[in-house]
Amino acid sequence: MPPVRTLLGRYTNTGEPLSCEPVAQGLLNHGYRLATTRGDFFLKHHLDGDHATISRQHRATHHLQALGIPVAPPVEDAEGGTVAVIGGRYYALHPWVDGRHRVGAQLTTVESRRLGALLGLVHTCLDLVMRAEACRIPAGADTAAGSACPVGPARPGGSARPGAPARLGVPADPADPADPADPADPADPADTYELIGELLALARGRLPRRAFDVLAEHRLLERRDLLERHAHRRPPPVAEPATGWVHGDFHPLNLLYRGAEPAAIVDWDRLAVQPRAEEAVRAAAIFFVRPTGELELAKVRAYARAYRSAAGADAAELAAAVHRVWWERLNDFWILRWRYQLHDRRADPQFPAASALAVWWTKEYEAVCEAFAG
């Protein structure tokens, strides 16, 4: 349990603690609903990152809020800081947002379009905010060519200039679902075959044998066959993909709705420079996947068209992103790595749909590409 009284002692208007209950959802950090005599707060214990990185994420959300993005920036303490370091651990206090998570099945086509437009707006505003952050000048100030900003102006469509920091979020973890593939070095099937062999041995050796282990073995064998048949479609290395500042982990558990409207995008730990269109594709593959592994392509199409319009991304950029994320999914086994190598079963419920999606996506590749880029 976090040191609540010590933490609240740093603030002036948060009141006295009444209760502190863990928030069950979330894989990468610890969160608590903290009730005080002044109201409810979300207390976040950051498990990764350092003071400077977390503070930068916090400043970004403050600027995004000023630009109209629905976020929940942290509360400032008595000295104007937003990161509390207690016992070597990092904490932040956010206002509590009353809202609910919604998956794609709960969104109408119109709401799916709004979701795509929201992500496009996030990418556009992040480019402005993070260029201002690099200069440490107020967001919205003139950062035209010739300014003293070391990052410089964005390329058309909101992309960051080459030379911008590669990643300012949490350090990469090979077992972490939030770490995308390296665009300069797409997954090598030879490495994937080796991993499949290791995971097969672990799944077959698990006693007592569960239904999950049987499904895991089936999907691993199926995926190995798919890779053998489609290895020639490995994306080529990309020296300079269309990149930009992205949230880095945009999915239903990181977006709260109040009624039909988004109330807050949360968990900005993965803020980084990455291929922006790939975030759009990854997000859709999580929001709009059915339990049986198919994507709701009508909603994907509405979402993608709105994203392209808001972000200034063209069809070619989305088509390339579809191919790269498809390949990433075909070679990805993070849920099985968590279960069998890290002995962590928190992601197990996601496995049936996620593993079926890679198979369905391969079969319906052209339809998926058309939905995003058509």
VEXKOLZA-628971 format. One record per residue (C-alpha): residue in three letters; z, x, y. Coordinates in pm, whole numbers, always signed. Example, Ala and Ser with C-alpha at 12.3 -4.5 7.8 and 13.67 -1.06 7.14 Angstrom:
2
<site rest="ala" up="+780" east="+1230" north="-450"/>
<site rest="ser" up="+714" east="+1367" north="-106"/>
***
This chain:
374
<site rest="met" up="+0" east="+0" north="+0"/>
<site rest="pro" up="-88" east="+140" north="+345"/>
<site rest="pro" up="+185" east="+242" north="+592"/>
<site rest="val" up="+156" east="-80" north="+791"/>
<site rest="arg" up="+452" east="-40" north="+1029"/>
<site rest="thr" up="+361" east="+317" north="+1116"/>
<site rest="leu" up="+4" east="+212" north="+1174"/>
<site rest="leu" up="+87" east="-87" north="+1395"/>
<site rest="gly" up="+318" east="+132" north="+1599"/>
<site rest="arg" up="+5" east="+297" north="+1742"/>
<site rest="tyr" up="-117" east="-30" north="+1894"/>
<site rest="thr" up="+13" east="-233" north="+2188"/>
<site rest="asn" up="-97" east="-591" north="+2114"/>
<site rest="thr" up="-108" east="-629" north="+1737"/>
<site rest="gly" up="+241" east="-774" north="+1684"/>
<site rest="glu" up="+478" east="-730" north="+1392"/>
<site rest="pro" up="+356" east="-732" north="+1030"/>
<site rest="leu" up="+401" east="-1045" north="+822"/>
<site rest="ser" up="+193" east="-969" north="+511"/>
<site rest="cys" up="-66" east="-726" north="+381"/>
<site rest="glu" up="-286" east="-838" north="+92"/>
<site rest="pro" up="-566" east="-635" north="-74"/>
<site rest="val" up="-918" east="-768" north="-34"/>
<site rest="ala" up="-1068" east="-782" north="-381"/>
<site rest="gln" up="-1435" east="-734" north="-294"/>
<site rest="gly" up="-1586" east="-393" north="-226"/>
<site rest="leu" up="-1650" east="-82" north="-435"/>
<site rest="leu" up="-1627" east="+217" north="-204"/>
<site rest="asn" up="-1321" east="+169" north="+19"/>
<site rest="his" up="-986" east="-11" north="+17"/>
<site rest="gly" up="-946" east="-314" north="+242"/>
<site rest="tyr" up="-651" east="-537" north="+328"/>
<site rest="arg" up="-595" east="-861" north="+512"/>
<site rest="leu" up="-309" east="-783" north="+746"/>
<site rest="ala" up="-125" east="-1079" north="+900"/>
<site rest="thr" up="+93" east="-1015" north="+1204"/>
<site rest="thr" up="+273" east="-1219" north="+1465"/>
<site rest="arg" up="-40" east="-1181" north="+1683"/>
<site rest="gly" up="-296" east="-1288" north="+1425"/>
<site rest="asp" up="-494" east="-1154" north="+1129"/>
<site rest="phe" up="-669" east="-819" north="+1101"/>
<site rest="phe" up="-881" east="-631" north="+849"/>
<site rest="leu" up="-719" east="-299" north="+765"/>
<site rest="lys" up="-962" east="-49" north="+620"/>
<site rest="his" up="-859" east="+264" north="+431"/>
<site rest="his" up="-1155" east="+501" north="+444"/>
<site rest="leu" up="-1178" east="+695" north="+119"/>
<site rest="asp" up="-1465" east="+915" north="+239"/>
<site rest="gly" up="-1566" east="+1070" north="+567"/>
<site rest="asp" up="-1380" east="+1258" north="+836"/>
<site rest="his" up="-1239" east="+1172" north="+1179"/>
<site rest="ala" up="-1554" east="+1265" north="+1371"/>
<site rest="thr" up="-1790" east="+1078" north="+1137"/>
<site rest="ile" up="-1581" east="+762" north="+1124"/>
<site rest="ser" up="-1535" east="+768" north="+1503"/>
<site rest="arg" up="-1910" east="+795" north="+1548"/>
<site rest="gln" up="-1961" east="+492" north="+1324"/>
<site rest="his" up="-1706" east="+302" north="+1531"/>
<site rest="arg" up="-1877" east="+390" north="+1860"/>
<site rest="ala" up="-2207" east="+274" north="+1715"/>
<site rest="thr" up="-2065" east="-69" north="+1633"/>
<site rest="his" up="-1920" east="-104" north="+1983"/>
<site rest="his" up="-2264" east="-32" north="+2132"/>
<site rest="leu" up="-2436" east="-264" north="+1885"/>
<site rest="gln" up="-2201" east="-546" north="+1982"/>
<site rest="ala" up="-2298" east="-494" north="+2346"/>
<site rest="leu" up="-2661" east="-535" north="+2241"/>
<site rest="gly" up="-2589" east="-867" north="+2068"/>
<site rest="ile" up="-2568" east="-753" north="+1705"/>
<site rest="pro" up="-2298" east="-945" north="+1511"/>
<site rest="val" up="-2044" east="-677" north="+1420"/>
<site rest="ala" up="-1665" east="-639" north="+1420"/>
<site rest="pro" up="-1582" east="-314" north="+1601"/>
<site rest="pro" up="-1237" east="-166" north="+1539"/>
<site rest="val" up="-938" east="-233" north="+1759"/>
<site rest="glu" up="-848" east="+51" north="+1995"/>
<site rest="asp" up="-499" east="+195" north="+1979"/>
<site rest="ala" up="-276" east="+270" north="+2279"/>
<site rest="glu" up="-466" east="+593" north="+2347"/>
<site rest="gly" up="-812" east="+443" north="+2309"/>
<site rest="gly" up="-875" east="+580" north="+1960"/>
<site rest="thr" up="-1003" east="+383" north="+1662"/>
<site rest="val" up="-916" east="+612" north="+1368"/>
<site rest="ala" up="-555" east="+645" north="+1257"/>
<site rest="val" up="-475" east="+952" north="+1047"/>
<site rest="ile" up="-150" east="+902" north="+856"/>
<site rest="gly" up="-49" east="+1132" north="+575"/>
<site rest="gly" up="-395" east="+1282" north="+569"/>
<site rest="arg" up="-554" east="+939" north="+515"/>
<site rest="tyr" up="-791" east="+760" north="+751"/>
<site rest="tyr" up="-734" east="+401" north="+857"/>
<site rest="ala" up="-901" east="+161" north="+1099"/>
<site rest="leu" up="-794" east="-183" north="+1218"/>
<site rest="his" up="-1060" east="-448" north="+1274"/>
<site rest="pro" up="-1037" east="-809" north="+1387"/>
<site rest="trp" up="-1036" east="-1045" north="+1092"/>
<site rest="val" up="-1364" east="-1237" north="+1067"/>
<site rest="asp" up="-1341" east="-1580" north="+911"/>
<site rest="gly" up="-1662" east="-1610" north="+716"/>
<site rest="arg" up="-1816" east="-1607" north="+372"/>
<site rest="his" up="-2070" east="-1399" north="+186"/>
<site rest="arg" up="-2400" east="-1567" north="+100"/>
<site rest="val" up="-2658" east="-1451" north="-154"/>
<site rest="gly" up="-3025" east="-1532" north="-130"/>
<site rest="ala" up="-2995" east="-1838" north="-352"/>
<site rest="gln" up="-2772" east="-1989" north="-83"/>
<site rest="leu" up="-3019" east="-1917" north="+196"/>
<site rest="thr" up="-3305" east="-2145" north="+293"/>
<site rest="thr" up="-3647" east="-2000" north="+366"/>
<site rest="val" up="-3574" east="-2029" north="+738"/>
<site rest="glu" up="-3241" east="-1849" north="+691"/>
<site rest="ser" up="-3418" east="-1581" north="+487"/>
<site rest="arg" up="-3654" east="-1530" north="+780"/>
<site rest="arg" up="-3354" east="-1494" north="+1013"/>
<site rest="leu" up="-3202" east="-1238" north="+777"/>
<site rest="gly" up="-3515" east="-1024" north="+792"/>
<site rest="ala" up="-3529" east="-1053" north="+1170"/>
<site rest="leu" up="-3162" east="-953" north="+1190"/>
<site rest="leu" up="-3216" east="-636" north="+986"/>
<site rest="gly" up="-3522" east="-549" north="+1193"/>
<site rest="leu" up="-3316" east="-593" north="+1509"/>
<site rest="val" up="-3039" east="-377" north="+1363"/>
<site rest="his" up="-3287" east="-95" north="+1299"/>
<site rest="thr" up="-3438" east="-124" north="+1647"/>
<site rest="cys" up="-3099" east="-131" north="+1820"/>
<site rest="leu" up="-2960" east="+150" north="+1606"/>
<site rest="asp" up="-3241" east="+373" north="+1722"/>
<site rest="leu" up="-3144" east="+309" north="+2083"/>
<site rest="val" up="-2771" east="+340" north="+2017"/>
<site rest="met" up="-2786" east="+659" north="+1813"/>
<site rest="arg" up="-3020" east="+833" north="+2054"/>
<site rest="ala" up="-2769" east="+749" north="+2327"/>
<site rest="glu" up="-2489" east="+872" north="+2099"/>
<site rest="ala" up="-2667" east="+1204" north="+2053"/>
<site rest="cys" up="-2675" east="+1238" north="+2430"/>
<site rest="arg" up="-2327" east="+1083" north="+2463"/>
<site rest="ile" up="-2456" east="+856" north="+2736"/>
<site rest="pro" up="-2410" east="+477" north="+2755"/>
<site rest="ala" up="-2636" east="+279" north="+2521"/>
<site rest="gly" up="-2923" east="+130" north="+2716"/>
<site rest="ala" up="-2946" east="+419" north="+2965"/>
<site rest="asp" up="-3282" east="+587" north="+3021"/>
<site rest="thr" up="-3368" east="+818" north="+2730"/>
<site rest="ala" up="-3736" east="+855" north="+2810"/>
<site rest="ala" up="-3930" east="+1166" north="+2727"/>
<site rest="gly" up="-3814" east="+1459" north="+2934"/>
<site rest="ser" up="-3445" east="+1361" north="+2927"/>
<site rest="ala" up="-3180" east="+1604" north="+2816"/>
<site rest="cys" up="-3125" east="+1414" north="+2491"/>
<site rest="pro" up="-3151" east="+1657" north="+2195"/>
<site rest="val" up="-3281" east="+1389" north="+1962"/>
<site rest="gly" up="-3546" east="+1272" north="+2203"/>
<site rest="pro" up="-3740" east="+947" north="+2219"/>
<site rest="ala" up="-3820" east="+749" north="+1910"/>
<site rest="arg" up="-4164" east="+740" north="+1761"/>
<site rest="pro" up="-4347" east="+405" north="+1775"/>
<site rest="gly" up="-4171" east="+139" north="+1573"/>
<site rest="gly" up="-3824" east="+281" north="+1627"/>
<site rest="ser" up="-3848" east="+584" north="+1400"/>
<site rest="ala" up="-3629" east="+884" north="+1469"/>
<site rest="arg" up="-3796" east="+1207" north="+1572"/>
<site rest="pro" up="-3808" east="+1488" north="+1312"/>
<site rest="gly" up="-3511" east="+1710" north="+1370"/>
<site rest="ala" up="-3258" east="+1429" north="+1403"/>
<site rest="pro" up="-2947" east="+1471" north="+1188"/>
<site rest="ala" up="-3039" east="+1397" north="+828"/>
<site rest="arg" up="-2721" east="+1207" north="+743"/>
<site rest="leu" up="-2407" east="+1127" north="+936"/>
<site rest="gly" up="-2246" east="+894" north="+687"/>
<site rest="val" up="-2044" east="+955" north="+373"/>
<site rest="pro" up="-2139" east="+1262" north="+164"/>
<site rest="ala" up="-2378" east="+1190" north="-120"/>
<site rest="asp" up="-2234" east="+1106" north="-459"/>
<site rest="pro" up="-2480" east="+1109" north="-751"/>
<site rest="ala" up="-2307" east="+810" north="-909"/>
<site rest="asp" up="-2296" east="+610" north="-587"/>
<site rest="pro" up="-2526" east="+305" north="-556"/>
<site rest="ala" up="-2550" east="+357" north="-181"/>
<site rest="asp" up="-2724" east="+692" north="-213"/>
<site rest="pro" up="-3102" east="+635" north="-201"/>
<site rest="ala" up="-3355" east="+860" north="-366"/>
<site rest="asp" up="-3471" east="+1166" north="-179"/>
<site rest="pro" up="-3814" east="+1076" north="-31"/>
<site rest="ala" up="-3920" east="+1440" north="-59"/>
<site rest="asp" up="-3831" east="+1456" north="-429"/>
<site rest="pro" up="-3872" east="+1126" north="-618"/>
<site rest="ala" up="-3694" east="+1099" north="-952"/>
<site rest="asp" up="-3847" east="+1313" north="-1226"/>
<site rest="pro" up="-3899" east="+1116" north="-1552"/>
<site rest="ala" up="-3797" east="+1424" north="-1752"/>
<site rest="asp" up="-3453" east="+1413" north="-1592"/>
<site rest="thr" up="-3433" east="+1039" north="-1651"/>
<site rest="tyr" up="-3520" east="+1076" north="-2020"/>
<site rest="glu" up="-3233" east="+1323" north="-2054"/>
<site rest="leu" up="-2992" east="+1087" north="-1880"/>
<site rest="ile" up="-3106" east="+796" north="-2098"/>
<site rest="gly" up="-3030" east="+1002" north="-2407"/>
<site rest="glu" up="-2679" east="+1079" north="-2281"/>
<site rest="leu" up="-2607" east="+717" north="-2193"/>
<site rest="leu" up="-2748" east="+592" north="-2524"/>
<site rest="ala" up="-2509" east="+816" north="-2713"/>
<site rest="leu" up="-2216" east="+690" north="-2509"/>
<site rest="ala" up="-2313" east="+324" north="-2545"/>
<site rest="arg" up="-2367" east="+354" north="-2922"/>
<site rest="gly" up="-2041" east="+544" north="-2968"/>
<site rest="arg" up="-1823" east="+292" north="-2787"/>
<site rest="leu" up="-1577" east="+122" north="-3021"/>
<site rest="pro" up="-1509" east="-161" north="-3047"/>
<site rest="arg" up="-1868" east="-244" north="-2961"/>
<site rest="arg" up="-1900" east="-511" north="-2691"/>
<site rest="ala" up="-2186" east="-735" north="-2580"/>
<site rest="phe" up="-2226" east="-513" north="-2275"/>
<site rest="asp" up="-2282" east="-208" north="-2498"/>
<site rest="val" up="-2549" east="-392" north="-2696"/>
<site rest="leu" up="-2728" east="-497" north="-2376"/>
<site rest="ala" up="-2697" east="-144" north="-2236"/>
<site rest="glu" up="-2862" east="+4" north="-2547"/>
<site rest="his" up="-3143" east="-252" north="-2530"/>
<site rest="arg" up="-3210" east="-187" north="-2160"/>
<site rest="leu" up="-3199" east="+191" north="-2201"/>
<site rest="leu" up="-3457" east="+183" north="-2482"/>
<site rest="glu" up="-3669" east="-63" north="-2285"/>
<site rest="arg" up="-3654" east="+152" north="-1973"/>
<site rest="arg" up="-3748" east="+465" north="-2164"/>
<site rest="asp" up="-4057" east="+288" north="-2292"/>
<site rest="leu" up="-4149" east="+170" north="-1941"/>
<site rest="leu" up="-4111" east="+520" north="-1802"/>
<site rest="glu" up="-4333" east="+664" north="-2073"/>
<site rest="arg" up="-4603" east="+413" north="-1982"/>
<site rest="his" up="-4569" east="+445" north="-1604"/>
<site rest="ala" up="-4473" east="+811" north="-1550"/>
<site rest="his" up="-4812" east="+872" north="-1386"/>
<site rest="arg" up="-4711" east="+635" north="-1104"/>
<site rest="arg" up="-4433" east="+861" north="-980"/>
<site rest="pro" up="-4457" east="+863" north="-597"/>
<site rest="pro" up="-4572" east="+1189" north="-444"/>
<site rest="pro" up="-4324" east="+1382" north="-229"/>
<site rest="val" up="-4331" east="+1265" north="+132"/>
<site rest="ala" up="-4294" east="+1540" north="+389"/>
<site rest="glu" up="-4231" east="+1299" north="+675"/>
<site rest="pro" up="-4159" east="+940" north="+572"/>
<site rest="ala" up="-4124" east="+673" north="+840"/>
<site rest="thr" up="-3754" east="+710" north="+913"/>
<site rest="gly" up="-3495" east="+564" north="+1144"/>
<site rest="trp" up="-3125" east="+495" north="+1176"/>
<site rest="val" up="-3013" east="+243" north="+914"/>
<site rest="his" up="-2694" east="+65" north="+812"/>
<site rest="gly" up="-2727" east="+232" north="+473"/>
<site rest="asp" up="-2561" east="-37" north="+262"/>
<site rest="phe" up="-2700" east="-372" north="+375"/>
<site rest="his" up="-2622" east="-632" north="+108"/>
<site rest="pro" up="-2442" east="-968" north="+74"/>
<site rest="leu" up="-2089" east="-824" north="+52"/>
<site rest="asn" up="-2143" east="-647" north="+385"/>
<site rest="leu" up="-2261" east="-954" north="+575"/>
<site rest="leu" up="-2030" east="-1241" north="+666"/>
<site rest="tyr" up="-2163" east="-1584" north="+760"/>
<site rest="arg" up="-1995" east="-1853" north="+964"/>
<site rest="gly" up="-2183" east="-2167" north="+868"/>
<site rest="ala" up="-2553" east="-2087" north="+875"/>
<site rest="glu" up="-2521" east="-1799" north="+1122"/>
<site rest="pro" up="-2436" east="-1434" north="+1052"/>
<site rest="ala" up="-2091" east="-1363" north="+1196"/>
<site rest="ala" up="-2051" east="-991" north="+1125"/>
<site rest="ile" up="-2225" east="-700" north="+956"/>
<site rest="val" up="-1945" east="-482" north="+820"/>
<site rest="asp" up="-1894" east="-146" north="+644"/>
<site rest="trp" up="-2098" east="+103" north="+844"/>
<site rest="asp" up="-1986" east="+403" north="+635"/>
<site rest="arg" up="-2345" east="+480" north="+529"/>
<site rest="leu" up="-2491" east="+493" north="+878"/>
<site rest="ala" up="-2766" east="+754" north="+851"/>
<site rest="val" up="-3126" east="+850" north="+915"/>
<site rest="gln" up="-3331" east="+725" north="+621"/>
<site rest="pro" up="-3667" east="+558" north="+556"/>
<site rest="arg" up="-3594" east="+227" north="+728"/>
<site rest="ala" up="-3843" east="+15" north="+534"/>
<site rest="glu" up="-3679" east="+125" north="+211"/>
<site rest="glu" up="-3350" east="-22" north="+334"/>
<site rest="ala" up="-3534" east="-348" north="+399"/>
<site rest="val" up="-3674" east="-350" north="+45"/>
<site rest="arg" up="-3343" east="-251" north="-118"/>
<site rest="ala" up="-3160" east="-523" north="+72"/>
<site rest="ala" up="-3408" east="-788" north="-36"/>
<site rest="ala" up="-3383" east="-673" north="-398"/>
<site rest="ile" up="-3009" east="-745" north="-381"/>
<site rest="phe" up="-3008" east="-1061" north="-170"/>
<site rest="phe" up="-3295" east="-1236" north="-346"/>
<site rest="val" up="-3255" east="-1139" north="-712"/>
<site rest="arg" up="-3188" east="-1424" north="-953"/>
<site rest="pro" up="-2933" east="-1381" north="-1235"/>
<site rest="thr" up="-3226" east="-1345" north="-1476"/>
<site rest="gly" up="-3374" east="-1057" north="-1277"/>
<site rest="glu" up="-3662" east="-1219" north="-1087"/>
<site rest="leu" up="-3696" east="-1205" north="-710"/>
<site rest="glu" up="-3736" east="-1525" north="-510"/>
<site rest="leu" up="-4069" east="-1418" north="-372"/>
<site rest="ala" up="-4116" east="-1706" north="-124"/>
<site rest="lys" up="-3793" east="-1607" north="+47"/>
<site rest="val" up="-3879" east="-1239" north="+22"/>
<site rest="arg" up="-4210" east="-1309" north="+197"/>
<site rest="ala" up="-4040" east="-1494" north="+484"/>
<site rest="tyr" up="-3776" east="-1222" north="+514"/>
<site rest="ala" up="-4027" east="-936" north="+507"/>
<site rest="arg" up="-4262" east="-1083" north="+766"/>
<site rest="ala" up="-3971" east="-1138" north="+1004"/>
<site rest="tyr" up="-3844" east="-786" north="+941"/>
<site rest="arg" up="-4185" east="-632" north="+1009"/>
<site rest="ser" up="-4216" east="-823" north="+1334"/>
<site rest="ala" up="-3866" east="-734" north="+1458"/>
<site rest="ala" up="-3881" east="-368" north="+1352"/>
<site rest="gly" up="-4242" east="-303" north="+1448"/>
<site rest="ala" up="-4320" east="-196" north="+1091"/>
<site rest="asp" up="-4668" east="-241" north="+951"/>
<site rest="ala" up="-4779" east="-357" north="+608"/>
<site rest="ala" up="-4857" east="-3" north="+490"/>
<site rest="glu" up="-4501" east="+111" north="+562"/>
<site rest="leu" up="-4357" east="-180" north="+360"/>
<site rest="ala" up="-4604" east="-129" north="+74"/>
<site rest="ala" up="-4508" east="+239" north="+47"/>
<site rest="ala" up="-4140" east="+143" north="+53"/>
<site rest="val" up="-4192" east="-112" north="-225"/>
<site rest="his" up="-4346" east="+155" north="-445"/>
<site rest="arg" up="-4072" east="+408" north="-380"/>
<site rest="val" up="-3786" east="+162" north="-432"/>
<site rest="trp" up="-3952" east="+29" north="-749"/>
<site rest="trp" up="-3964" east="+385" north="-883"/>
<site rest="glu" up="-3606" east="+441" north="-774"/>
<site rest="arg" up="-3495" east="+129" north="-965"/>
<site rest="leu" up="-3694" east="+229" north="-1272"/>
<site rest="asn" up="-3504" east="+561" north="-1286"/>
<site rest="asp" up="-3164" east="+434" north="-1173"/>
<site rest="phe" up="-2864" east="+387" north="-1403"/>
<site rest="trp" up="-2571" east="+403" north="-1163"/>
<site rest="ile" up="-2389" east="+106" north="-1319"/>
<site rest="leu" up="-2403" east="+263" north="-1667"/>
<site rest="arg" up="-2296" east="+599" north="-1524"/>
<site rest="trp" up="-1995" east="+432" north="-1365"/>
<site rest="arg" up="-1903" east="+262" north="-1694"/>
<site rest="tyr" up="-1967" east="+537" north="-1946"/>
<site rest="gln" up="-1927" east="+859" north="-1748"/>
<site rest="leu" up="-1668" east="+761" north="-1485"/>
<site rest="his" up="-1493" east="+492" north="-1695"/>
<site rest="asp" up="-1516" east="+253" north="-1401"/>
<site rest="arg" up="-1616" east="-104" north="-1489"/>
<site rest="arg" up="-1607" east="-263" north="-1143"/>
<site rest="ala" up="-1987" east="-282" north="-1124"/>
<site rest="asp" up="-2038" east="-418" north="-1478"/>
<site rest="pro" up="-2107" east="-779" north="-1362"/>
<site rest="gln" up="-2410" east="-656" north="-1168"/>
<site rest="phe" up="-2577" east="-497" north="-1469"/>
<site rest="pro" up="-2756" east="-795" north="-1633"/>
<site rest="ala" up="-2952" east="-892" north="-1322"/>
<site rest="ala" up="-3005" east="-536" north="-1196"/>
<site rest="ser" up="-3136" east="-408" north="-1528"/>
<site rest="ala" up="-3362" east="-709" north="-1578"/>
<site rest="leu" up="-3503" east="-668" north="-1226"/>
<site rest="ala" up="-3654" east="-326" north="-1301"/>
<site rest="val" up="-3844" east="-473" north="-1597"/>
<site rest="trp" up="-3960" east="-785" north="-1412"/>
<site rest="trp" up="-4060" east="-584" north="-1103"/>
<site rest="thr" up="-4279" east="-356" north="-1316"/>
<site rest="lys" up="-4455" east="-656" north="-1470"/>
<site rest="glu" up="-4497" east="-836" north="-1135"/>
<site rest="tyr" up="-4560" east="-527" north="-924"/>
<site rest="glu" up="-4862" east="-662" north="-735"/>
<site rest="ala" up="-4692" east="-993" north="-654"/>
<site rest="val" up="-4384" east="-812" north="-523"/>
<site rest="cys" up="-4594" east="-581" north="-309"/>
<site rest="glu" up="-4786" east="-875" north="-166"/>
<site rest="ala" up="-4464" east="-1056" north="-79"/>
<site rest="phe" up="-4340" east="-761" north="+126"/>
<site rest="ala" up="-4668" east="-641" north="+275"/>
<site rest="gly" up="-4908" east="-935" north="+259"/>
***
